Amino acid sequence: MADATVKLILIGGAQRSGTTLLQTLVANALNAPILPEAHILYDVLASYRRAKAAPNKTRYFYRSDADLLAFFRASADRHVADLAAISGGQTMVLKDPNFVQVDAEAAAIFPAAVRIAALRDPRDIAASFLRIGQRERQDVEAGKYRRRDIHFIGKKIVGSYADLMAETAPAHLVRYEELVTTPRDTLASLARETGLPLSLDRIDSPQWLEADARHDAAWISELEGREPTAASVGAYTTVMRPRQVALVEEICGPYMAWAGYERSVPASLRGEWFSGRLARDILGRMRRSYWSHRGRLSQL
């Protein structure tokens, strides 16, 4: 069991859902050290998840679920103790977006921890990914964000929250839109829910972790390093085309319904839009196949 003197807060959510801002504000409000993404702890939790999913193999190493849990709990406790010793803090606010995908494992290993999940409109998350593509270097091969692969982005978003939506006792939920619009009220509500002694006076001019420890350059937005602002709420309307918005809403429909985000595309138009998209995709494949075949013939 983790050291009872160390208070642990775990923050997860889809990438681009505001986990960095949420961690920054909570850590400031608790006067706790601000640390980079806790990728090592995530790997421990993910390994526990994989071990549970392969009982036919795992039983040769650990004969019971309790023994398996004890092993991973000891590993995770050691890591948290090391962080507390290095940082000198007795309150640890650890963030990794992927924590949201191992929330059940985090609850089992750290039953006393406060688990928080950041929610955000999936259309704005998608828009944030597209802006990463715009900031990426132009002298390298374009990735999925620069190519504006909306289908990949939508699947990534809904996949992030899939396990959380299925949990009966999920983490405490914080909406990005509320956090940036009314940060004091939102954190005050979180304090009441969790019992965390948040000092809201510290969030007016929050201290941030240095930029290069937060993200790669392309992933750092112009809003980071500042006080909370609602400037990016609804930004998808200026970044995505209507058909791209419709595709995100279609893919992320289950998450939007669960989280309470309303669709902007009328149901009467969705079938028409997606049948047109399918026709364009088929036509595009036919054109590429034709030119590829013609190119091979020209080499004979």
VOFI-543669 format. One record per residue: x, y, z of N, C-alpha, C, O in turn; residue in three letters. Coordinates in steps of 0.2 Angstrom, whole numbers. Example, Ala and Ser with C-alpha at 12.3 -4.5 7.8 and 13.67 -1.06 7.14 Angstrom:
2
> 66/-28/39/62/-22/39/66/-16/39/71/-17/42/ALA .
> 64/-11/35/68/-5/36/64/0/39/67/6/40/SER .
This chain:
300
> 4/-6/0/0/0/0/4/6/0/10/6/3/MET .
> 2/11/-4/6/17/-4/7/21/3/3/20/7/ALA .
> 13/24/3/14/28/10/8/32/11/6/37/7/ASP .
> 6/31/17/0/35/19/1/43/20/-4/46/20/ALA .
> 7/45/20/9/52/21/9/55/14/9/61/14/THR .
> 9/51/9/9/54/2/2/54/-1/-1/49/-1/VAL .
> -1/60/-2/-7/61/-5/-6/61/-13/-3/65/-16/LYS .
> -10/56/-16/-9/55/-23/-15/57/-27/-21/55/-26/LEU .
> -14/61/-32/-19/63/-37/-17/61/-44/-12/63/-46/ILE .
> -21/57/-47/-20/55/-54/-25/58/-59/-31/58/-58/LEU .
> -22/61/-64/-26/65/-69/-25/62/-76/-19/61/-79/ILE .
> -31/60/-79/-30/57/-86/-36/60/-90/-39/65/-88/GLY .
> -36/58/-97/-41/61/-101/-38/59/-108/-32/58/-109/GLY .
> -42/61/-113/-40/60/-120/-34/65/-121/-34/70/-118/ALA .
> -29/64/-126/-24/69/-127/-28/75/-130/-33/74/-134/GLN .
> -26/81/-128/-28/87/-130/-35/89/-127/-39/93/-129/ARG .
> -36/85/-121/-43/87/-118/-42/91/-112/-47/93/-108/SER .
> -36/94/-111/-34/99/-105/-31/96/-99/-32/99/-94/GLY .
> -28/90/-100/-25/87/-94/-19/91/-91/-18/91/-85/THR .
> -15/94/-96/-10/98/-94/-12/104/-90/-9/106/-84/THR .
> -17/108/-92/-20/113/-88/-23/111/-82/-22/114/-77/LEU .
> -26/106/-82/-30/103/-76/-24/101/-70/-25/103/-65/LEU .
> -19/98/-73/-14/96/-68/-10/102/-65/-9/103/-59/GLN .
> -9/107/-70/-6/113/-68/-10/117/-62/-7/119/-57/THR .
> -16/118/-63/-20/121/-59/-21/118/-52/-21/121/-47/LEU .
> -22/111/-52/-23/107/-46/-16/107/-42/-16/108/-36/VAL .
> -11/107/-46/-4/107/-42/-3/113/-39/-1/114/-33/ALA .
> -5/119/-43/-4/125/-40/-8/126/-34/-6/129/-29/ASN .
> -14/124/-34/-19/125/-29/-17/121/-23/-19/123/-17/ALA .
> -13/116/-24/-11/112/-18/-4/113/-16/-1/110/-11/LEU .
> -1/118/-19/6/120/-18/11/113/-19/15/112/-15/ASN .
> 9/109/-24/13/103/-25/17/104/-31/16/108/-35/ALA .
> 23/100/-31/27/100/-37/24/99/-44/19/95/-44/PRO .
> 26/102/-49/23/101/-56/28/97/-59/33/99/-61/ILE .
> 25/91/-61/30/86/-64/28/84/-72/22/86/-73/LEU .
> 32/82/-76/31/80/-83/26/74/-82/24/71/-77/PRO .
> 24/72/-88/19/66/-89/22/60/-86/28/58/-86/GLU .
> 18/57/-82/20/51/-78/20/45/-82/16/40/-81/ALA .
> 24/44/-87/24/39/-92/26/32/-89/24/27/-91/HIS .
> 31/33/-84/33/26/-80/27/23/-76/26/17/-77/ILE .
> 24/27/-73/18/25/-69/13/22/-73/10/17/-72/LEU .
> 12/25/-79/7/23/-84/9/16/-86/5/11/-87/TYR .
> 15/15/-88/18/8/-90/17/3/-85/15/-3/-87/ASP .
> 17/5/-79/16/0/-73/9/-2/-73/7/-8/-73/VAL .
> 4/3/-74/-3/1/-74/-5/-3/-80/-9/-7/-80/LEU .
> -2/-1/-86/-4/-4/-92/-1/-11/-92/-4/-16/-95/ALA .
> 5/-13/-89/7/-19/-88/3/-24/-84/2/-30/-85/SER .
> 0/-21/-79/-5/-24/-74/-11/-26/-78/-13/-32/-78/TYR .
> -13/-22/-82/-19/-23/-86/-18/-29/-91/-22/-33/-92/ARG .
> -12/-29/-95/-10/-34/-99/-9/-41/-96/-11/-46/-98/ARG .
> -6/-41/-90/-6/-47/-86/-12/-50/-84/-13/-56/-84/ALA .
> -17/-46/-82/-24/-48/-80/-27/-51/-87/-31/-56/-86/LYS .
> -26/-48/-92/-29/-50/-99/-26/-57/-101/-29/-60/-106/ALA .
> -21/-59/-99/-18/-66/-101/-17/-71/-95/-11/-72/-94/ALA .
> -22/-73/-92/-22/-77/-86/-18/-84/-88/-15/-87/-84/PRO .
> -19/-86/-94/-16/-93/-96/-8/-92/-95/-5/-98/-94/ASN .
> -5/-87/-96/2/-86/-96/4/-83/-88/8/-86/-85/LYS .
> 0/-79/-86/1/-75/-80/1/-80/-74/5/-80/-69/THR .
> -3/-86/-74/-4/-90/-69/2/-94/-67/3/-97/-62/ARG .
> 7/-94/-72/13/-98/-71/18/-94/-67/23/-96/-64/TYR .
> 17/-87/-66/21/-83/-63/18/-81/-56/21/-80/-51/PHE .
> 11/-80/-56/8/-78/-50/1/-82/-50/-3/-81/-54/TYR .
> 1/-86/-45/-5/-91/-44/-12/-88/-43/-17/-91/-44/ARG .
> -12/-82/-40/-18/-79/-39/-19/-72/-41/-13/-68/-42/SER .
> -25/-69/-41/-26/-62/-43/-23/-57/-38/-20/-52/-39/ASP .
> -23/-60/-31/-21/-56/-26/-13/-55/-26/-10/-50/-25/ALA .
> -10/-61/-28/-2/-60/-29/0/-56/-34/5/-52/-34/ASP .
> -4/-56/-40/-2/-52/-45/-3/-45/-44/1/-40/-45/LEU .
> -9/-43/-40/-10/-36/-38/-5/-34/-33/-2/-28/-34/LEU .
> -2/-38/-29/3/-36/-24/9/-34/-27/13/-30/-25/ALA .
> 11/-38/-32/17/-37/-36/17/-30/-39/22/-26/-38/PHE .
> 12/-28/-43/11/-22/-46/10/-16/-41/13/-11/-43/PHE .
> 7/-18/-36/6/-12/-31/13/-10/-28/14/-5/-27/ARG .
> 17/-15/-26/23/-14/-24/28/-10/-29/31/-5/-26/ALA .
> 27/-12/-35/31/-8/-40/29/-1/-41/33/4/-41/SER .
> 22/0/-41/19/7/-41/21/11/-35/22/17/-35/ALA .
> 20/8/-29/21/11/-23/29/14/-23/30/19/-20/ASP .
> 33/9/-25/40/11/-25/41/17/-29/45/22/-28/ARG .
> 38/17/-35/39/23/-40/36/30/-37/40/35/-37/HIS .
> 31/29/-34/28/35/-31/32/38/-25/33/44/-24/VAL .
> 35/33/-21/39/35/-15/46/38/-18/48/43/-15/ALA .
> 48/36/-23/54/39/-26/53/46/-29/57/50/-28/ASP .
> 47/47/-32/45/54/-34/44/58/-28/47/64/-29/LEU .
> 41/56/-23/40/60/-17/47/62/-14/48/68/-12/ALA .
> 52/57/-14/59/59/-11/62/64/-15/66/68/-13/ALA .
> 62/63/-22/66/67/-27/63/74/-27/66/79/-27/ILE .
> 56/75/-27/53/81/-27/52/85/-21/51/91/-20/SER .
> 52/81/-15/52/84/-9/44/86/-7/43/89/-2/GLY .
> 40/83/-10/33/84/-9/29/78/-6/31/73/-8/GLY .
> 24/80/-2/20/75/1/13/74/-3/9/70/-1/GLN .
> 12/79/-7/6/78/-12/9/78/-19/12/82/-21/THR .
> 7/72/-22/9/71/-29/3/72/-34/-2/68/-33/MET .
> 4/76/-39/-2/77/-44/1/75/-50/5/78/-54/VAL .
> 0/68/-52/3/65/-58/-2/65/-64/-8/63/-63/LEU .
> 0/66/-69/-4/67/-75/-1/63/-81/5/63/-83/LYS .
> -5/59/-84/-4/56/-91/-10/55/-94/-15/51/-91/ASP .
> -12/57/-100/-18/56/-103/-20/49/-103/-26/48/-103/PRO .
> -15/45/-104/-17/37/-104/-20/34/-98/-22/29/-98/ASN .
> -19/38/-92/-22/36/-86/-29/34/-87/-32/30/-83/PHE .
> -33/38/-91/-40/37/-92/-41/30/-95/-47/27/-94/VAL .
> -37/27/-98/-38/20/-101/-36/14/-96/-37/9/-97/GLN .
> -33/16/-90/-31/11/-85/-34/13/-79/-31/12/-73/VAL .
> -40/17/-79/-43/19/-73/-45/14/-68/-44/15/-62/ASP .
> -47/8/-70/-49/3/-66/-43/0/-62/-43/-2/-56/ALA .
> -37/-1/-66/-31/-3/-63/-28/2/-58/-26/0/-53/GLU .
> -29/8/-59/-27/13/-55/-31/13/-48/-28/14/-43/ALA .
> -37/12/-49/-42/11/-43/-40/5/-39/-40/5/-33/ALA .
> -38/0/-42/-36/-6/-38/-29/-6/-35/-28/-8/-29/ALA .
> -24/-2/-38/-18/-2/-35/-17/4/-30/-14/3/-25/ILE .
> -21/9/-32/-21/15/-27/-28/17/-25/-31/22/-27/PHE .
> -31/13/-20/-38/14/-18/-39/20/-15/-44/23/-15/PRO .
> -34/23/-12/-35/30/-8/-33/36/-13/-34/41/-11/ALA .
> -31/35/-19/-29/40/-23/-36/44/-26/-41/41/-26/ALA .
> -35/50/-27/-40/54/-31/-39/53/-38/-34/56/-41/VAL .
> -44/51/-42/-43/50/-49/-48/55/-52/-54/55/-51/ARG .
> -45/58/-57/-48/64/-61/-48/63/-68/-42/61/-71/ILE .
> -53/63/-72/-53/63/-79/-55/69/-82/-61/72/-80/ALA .
> -52/72/-87/-53/78/-91/-58/76/-97/-56/72/-101/ALA .
> -63/79/-97/-68/78/-103/-68/85/-107/-67/90/-105/LEU .
> -68/84/-114/-68/89/-118/-73/88/-124/-73/82/-126/ARG .
> -76/93/-127/-79/92/-134/-75/88/-139/-69/91/-140/ASP .
> -77/83/-142/-72/79/-146/-71/83/-153/-65/82/-156/PRO .
> -75/88/-154/-74/92/-160/-68/96/-159/-64/98/-163/ARG .
> -68/99/-153/-62/104/-151/-56/100/-150/-50/102/-152/ASP .
> -56/93/-148/-50/89/-147/-48/88/-154/-42/88/-155/ILE .
> -52/86/-159/-50/85/-166/-47/91/-169/-41/91/-172/ALA .
> -50/97/-168/-47/103/-170/-40/104/-167/-35/107/-171/ALA .
> -39/103/-161/-32/104/-158/-27/99/-161/-21/101/-162/SER .
> -29/93/-163/-24/88/-166/-23/91/-173/-17/91/-175/PHE .
> -28/94/-177/-26/97/-183/-21/103/-183/-17/104/-187/LEU .
> -22/107/-178/-17/112/-177/-10/110/-175/-5/113/-177/ARG .
> -10/104/-172/-3/101/-171/0/100/-178/6/101/-179/ILE .
> -4/97/-183/-2/96/-189/0/102/-193/5/102/-197/GLY .
> -3/108/-191/-1/114/-194/6/116/-192/9/120/-195/GLN .
> 7/115/-186/14/117/-182/19/112/-184/25/114/-182/ARG .
> 18/106/-186/23/101/-188/28/104/-193/26/108/-197/GLU .
> 34/101/-193/39/103/-198/37/101/-205/34/96/-206/ARG .
> 38/106/-210/35/104/-216/40/100/-221/39/98/-226/GLN .
> 47/99/-218/52/96/-222/52/89/-220/57/85/-222/ASP .
> 47/86/-217/47/79/-215/40/76/-218/36/80/-220/VAL .
> 40/69/-219/34/66/-221/28/68/-217/28/68/-210/GLU .
> 23/70/-220/17/72/-216/14/66/-212/13/60/-215/ALA .
> 12/67/-206/9/62/-202/1/63/-202/-2/66/-207/GLY .
> -2/59/-198/-10/59/-199/-13/65/-197/-18/67/-200/LYS .
> -10/69/-193/-13/76/-191/-12/81/-197/-17/85/-198/TYR .
> -6/81/-200/-5/86/-205/-9/83/-211/-11/88/-215/ARG .
> -10/77/-212/-15/74/-218/-22/75/-216/-26/74/-220/ARG .
> -24/78/-210/-31/79/-208/-35/72/-208/-40/72/-211/ARG .
> -32/67/-205/-35/60/-205/-40/60/-200/-39/58/-194/ASP .
> -46/63/-201/-52/64/-196/-54/57/-194/-56/56/-188/ILE .
> -54/52/-198/-56/45/-196/-52/43/-190/-54/40/-185/HIS .
> -45/43/-191/-40/41/-186/-41/45/-180/-41/42/-174/PHE .
> -42/51/-180/-42/56/-175/-49/54/-171/-48/54/-164/ILE .
> -54/53/-174/-61/52/-171/-60/45/-167/-62/45/-161/GLY .
> -57/40/-170/-56/34/-167/-52/34/-161/-53/31/-156/LYS .
> -47/38/-161/-42/39/-156/-46/42/-150/-45/40/-144/LYS .
> -50/47/-151/-54/51/-146/-58/46/-142/-58/45/-136/ILE .
> -63/43/-146/-68/39/-143/-65/33/-139/-67/30/-134/VAL .
> -59/30/-142/-55/25/-139/-53/26/-132/-52/22/-128/GLY .
> -51/33/-132/-48/35/-125/-53/34/-119/-51/33/-114/SER .
> -59/36/-121/-64/36/-116/-68/29/-115/-73/29/-111/TYR .
> -67/24/-120/-71/19/-120/-72/15/-113/-77/13/-111/ALA .
> -66/14/-110/-66/10/-104/-69/14/-98/-73/11/-94/ASP .
> -68/21/-98/-71/25/-93/-78/25/-93/-82/25/-88/LEU .
> -81/25/-99/-88/25/-100/-92/19/-98/-97/18/-96/MET .
> -88/13/-98/-90/7/-96/-90/6/-88/-93/1/-86/ALA .
> -86/10/-85/-85/9/-77/-91/11/-73/-95/15/-75/GLU .
> -92/7/-68/-98/9/-63/-96/14/-58/-100/18/-56/THR .
> -89/15/-57/-87/20/-52/-81/23/-55/-75/22/-53/ALA .
> -82/27/-60/-77/31/-64/-74/36/-60/-76/38/-54/PRO .
> -68/39/-62/-65/44/-59/-69/51/-59/-75/51/-62/ALA .
> -67/55/-55/-71/62/-54/-70/65/-61/-64/65/-64/HIS .
> -75/68/-64/-75/71/-71/-75/79/-70/-78/82/-67/LEU .
> -70/81/-75/-70/89/-75/-70/91/-82/-66/88/-86/VAL .
> -75/95/-84/-76/97/-91/-71/103/-93/-70/108/-89/ARG .
> -67/102/-98/-63/107/-100/-66/114/-101/-64/119/-99/TYR .
> -72/114/-104/-76/120/-105/-77/124/-99/-77/130/-99/GLU .
> -79/120/-94/-80/123/-87/-74/126/-84/-74/131/-81/GLU .
> -68/122/-85/-62/123/-81/-59/130/-84/-57/134/-80/LEU .
> -60/131/-91/-57/137/-94/-62/143/-93/-59/149/-93/VAL .
> -68/142/-92/-73/147/-92/-74/150/-85/-74/156/-83/THR .
> -75/145/-80/-75/147/-73/-71/143/-69/-73/138/-65/THR .
> -64/144/-69/-59/140/-66/-60/139/-58/-60/134/-55/PRO .
> -62/145/-55/-63/145/-48/-69/140/-46/-68/136/-41/ARG .
> -74/141/-49/-80/138/-47/-79/130/-49/-81/126/-45/ASP .
> -76/129/-54/-75/122/-56/-70/118/-51/-72/113/-49/THR .
> -65/122/-49/-60/118/-44/-64/118/-37/-62/114/-33/LEU .
> -68/123/-36/-71/123/-29/-76/117/-29/-76/114/-24/ALA .
> -79/116/-35/-84/110/-35/-79/103/-34/-82/99/-31/SER .
> -74/103/-38/-69/97/-37/-67/96/-30/-66/91/-28/LEU .
> -65/102/-26/-63/101/-19/-69/98/-15/-67/94/-11/ALA .
> -75/100/-16/-80/97/-12/-81/90/-14/-83/86/-9/ARG .
> -81/88/-20/-81/81/-22/-76/76/-19/-77/71/-17/GLU .
> -70/79/-19/-64/75/-18/-61/76/-11/-58/72/-8/THR .
> -63/81/-7/-60/83/-1/-53/86/-1/-50/87/4/GLY .
> -51/88/-7/-44/91/-8/-44/98/-6/-49/102/-7/LEU .
> -39/100/-2/-39/107/1/-36/111/-4/-30/114/-3/PRO .
> -40/113/-9/-37/117/-15/-37/125/-12/-43/127/-10/LEU .
> -32/128/-13/-31/135/-12/-32/139/-19/-28/139/-23/SER .
> -38/142/-20/-40/144/-26/-36/151/-28/-36/153/-34/LEU .
> -33/154/-23/-30/160/-24/-23/159/-28/-21/164/-31/ASP .
> -21/153/-28/-15/151/-32/-16/150/-39/-11/149/-43/ARG .
> -22/150/-41/-23/148/-49/-24/154/-53/-24/154/-59/ILE .
> -24/160/-50/-25/166/-54/-19/167/-59/-20/169/-65/ASP .
> -13/166/-57/-7/167/-61/-3/160/-59/2/160/-56/SER .
> -5/155/-62/-2/148/-61/5/148/-63/7/151/-68/PRO .
> 9/144/-59/16/142/-62/16/136/-66/12/131/-64/GLN .
> 19/136/-72/19/131/-76/26/127/-76/31/130/-75/TRP .
> 25/121/-78/32/117/-80/35/120/-86/31/122/-90/LEU .
> 41/120/-86/45/123/-92/42/119/-98/41/113/-98/GLU .
> 42/122/-104/39/120/-110/42/114/-113/38/109/-114/ALA .
> 48/113/-113/51/107/-116/50/101/-112/51/95/-114/ASP .
> 48/101/-105/46/96/-101/39/94/-102/37/89/-100/ALA .
> 35/98/-105/28/97/-106/26/93/-112/23/88/-112/ARG .
> 29/96/-118/27/93/-124/33/94/-129/37/98/-128/HIS .
> 32/90/-135/36/92/-141/34/99/-143/28/101/-142/ASP .
> 38/102/-147/36/109/-149/30/110/-153/26/114/-151/ALA .
> 28/105/-157/22/105/-161/16/104/-157/10/106/-159/ALA .
> 17/101/-151/11/100/-147/10/106/-142/5/105/-138/TRP .
> 14/111/-141/13/116/-137/8/122/-140/10/124/-145/ILE .
> 3/123/-137/-2/128/-140/0/135/-137/4/136/-133/SER .
> -3/140/-141/-2/147/-139/-5/148/-132/-4/154/-129/GLU .
> -10/144/-130/-13/145/-123/-9/143/-117/-11/144/-112/LEU .
> -4/138/-118/-1/136/-113/4/141/-110/6/145/-113/GLU .
> 5/140/-103/9/145/-100/6/151/-98/9/156/-95/GLY .
> -1/151/-98/-5/157/-97/-10/155/-92/-11/150/-90/ARG .
> -14/160/-89/-20/159/-85/-25/156/-90/-25/157/-96/GLU .
> -30/152/-87/-35/149/-91/-39/154/-95/-41/159/-93/PRO .
> -40/152/-101/-44/156/-106/-49/151/-110/-47/146/-112/THR .
> -55/154/-112/-60/150/-116/-59/151/-123/-63/150/-127/ALA .
> -53/154/-125/-52/155/-132/-53/149/-137/-54/150/-143/ALA .
> -51/143/-135/-52/138/-139/-58/134/-139/-59/129/-142/SER .
> -63/136/-135/-69/133/-134/-73/134/-141/-74/140/-142/VAL .
> -75/129/-144/-79/130/-150/-74/132/-156/-77/133/-162/GLY .
> -68/131/-155/-63/133/-161/-64/128/-167/-61/130/-172/ALA .
> -67/122/-166/-68/118/-172/-71/121/-178/-70/119/-183/TYR .
> -76/126/-176/-79/129/-182/-75/133/-186/-77/134/-192/THR .
> -69/135/-184/-65/138/-189/-59/134/-191/-55/136/-196/THR .
> -58/128/-189/-53/124/-191/-55/118/-195/-51/116/-200/VAL .
> -61/115/-194/-64/110/-198/-69/112/-203/-73/116/-202/MET .
> -70/108/-208/-75/109/-213/-82/105/-210/-81/101/-206/ARG .
> -87/107/-212/-94/104/-210/-94/97/-210/-96/93/-206/PRO .
> -91/94/-216/-91/87/-217/-86/83/-212/-88/78/-209/ARG .
> -81/87/-210/-76/84/-205/-79/84/-198/-79/79/-194/GLN .
> -83/89/-197/-87/90/-190/-92/84/-190/-92/81/-185/VAL .
> -95/83/-195/-100/77/-195/-97/71/-194/-100/66/-191/ALA .
> -91/70/-197/-88/63/-196/-86/62/-189/-86/57/-186/LEU .
> -83/67/-186/-81/67/-179/-87/65/-175/-87/61/-170/VAL .
> -93/69/-176/-99/67/-172/-101/60/-173/-104/57/-168/GLU .
> -101/58/-179/-103/51/-180/-99/46/-177/-101/41/-173/GLU .
> -92/47/-177/-88/42/-174/-88/42/-166/-88/37/-163/ILE .
> -88/49/-164/-88/50/-156/-95/50/-153/-96/53/-148/CYS .
> -100/48/-157/-107/49/-155/-108/45/-148/-111/49/-144/GLY .
> -106/39/-147/-107/36/-140/-104/41/-134/-107/41/-129/PRO .
> -98/43/-136/-94/47/-130/-98/54/-129/-99/56/-124/TYR .
> -101/57/-135/-104/63/-134/-111/62/-130/-112/66/-126/MET .
> -114/57/-132/-120/55/-128/-119/54/-121/-123/57/-116/ALA .
> -114/51/-119/-112/49/-112/-110/55/-108/-111/56/-103/TRP .
> -106/60/-112/-103/66/-109/-108/72/-109/-106/77/-106/ALA .
> -113/71/-113/-118/77/-113/-116/82/-118/-118/88/-117/GLY .
> -112/80/-124/-111/85/-129/-116/84/-135/-117/79/-137/TYR .
> -119/90/-137/-124/89/-142/-121/89/-149/-116/93/-150/GLU .
> -124/86/-153/-122/86/-160/-124/92/-164/-129/95/-162/ARG .
> -120/95/-169/-122/101/-172/-125/99/-179/-128/103/-182/SER .
> -124/93/-181/-127/91/-188/-133/87/-187/-134/83/-184/VAL .
> -139/90/-190/-145/87/-190/-145/80/-192/-142/78/-197/PRO .
> -149/76/-189/-150/69/-190/-152/68/-198/-150/63/-201/ALA .
> -156/72/-200/-159/71/-207/-153/72/-212/-154/70/-218/SER .
> -147/75/-210/-142/77/-215/-136/71/-215/-132/71/-219/LEU .
> -136/68/-209/-130/63/-208/-130/58/-213/-125/57/-216/ARG .
> -136/55/-215/-135/49/-220/-133/52/-227/-130/49/-230/GLY .
> -136/58/-229/-134/61/-235/-127/62/-235/-124/61/-240/GLU .
> -124/65/-230/-117/67/-230/-113/61/-231/-108/61/-234/TRP .
> -114/56/-227/-110/50/-227/-110/46/-233/-105/43/-235/PHE .
> -116/46/-236/-117/42/-242/-113/46/-248/-110/43/-252/SER .
> -113/52/-247/-109/56/-252/-101/55/-251/-97/55/-256/GLY .
> -99/55/-244/-92/54/-243/-90/47/-245/-85/46/-248/ARG .
> -94/42/-244/-93/35/-247/-92/35/-254/-87/32/-257/LEU .
> -96/38/-258/-95/39/-265/-89/42/-267/-86/40/-272/ALA .
> -87/47/-264/-81/51/-265/-75/46/-264/-70/46/-268/ARG .
> -75/43/-258/-69/38/-257/-69/33/-262/-63/31/-264/ASP .
> -74/30/-264/-74/25/-269/-71/28/-276/-67/24/-279/ILE .
> -73/33/-278/-71/37/-284/-63/38/-283/-60/37/-288/LEU .
> -61/40/-277/-54/42/-276/-50/36/-277/-45/36/-280/GLY .
> -52/30/-274/-48/24/-275/-48/22/-282/-43/19/-285/ARG .
> -54/22/-286/-54/21/-293/-49/25/-297/-45/22/-301/MET .
> -48/31/-295/-44/36/-299/-36/34/-298/-32/33/-302/ARG .
> -35/32/-291/-28/30/-289/-26/24/-293/-21/23/-295/ARG .
> -31/19/-293/-30/13/-296/-28/13/-303/-24/10/-306/SER .
> -32/18/-307/-31/19/-314/-25/22/-315/-21/19/-320/TYR .
> -23/27/-312/-16/30/-313/-10/26/-311/-5/26/-315/TRP .
> -11/21/-306/-6/17/-304/-5/11/-310/0/10/-312/SER .
> -11/9/-312/-11/4/-318/-8/7/-324/-4/4/-328/HIS .
> -10/13/-326/-7/16/-332/0/17/-331/4/17/-336/ARG .
> 3/19/-325/10/20/-324/14/14/-325/19/14/-328/GLY .
> 11/8/-323/14/2/-324/15/0/-332/20/-3/-334/ARG .
> 9/1/-335/9/0/-342/14/4/-346/17/2/-351/LEU .
> 15/10/-344/20/15/-348/27/12/-347/32/14/-351/SER .
> 28/8/-342/35/5/-341/37/-1/-345/42/-3/-345/GLN .
> 31/-4/-348/32/-10/-352/36/-9/-358/37/-13/-362/LEU .
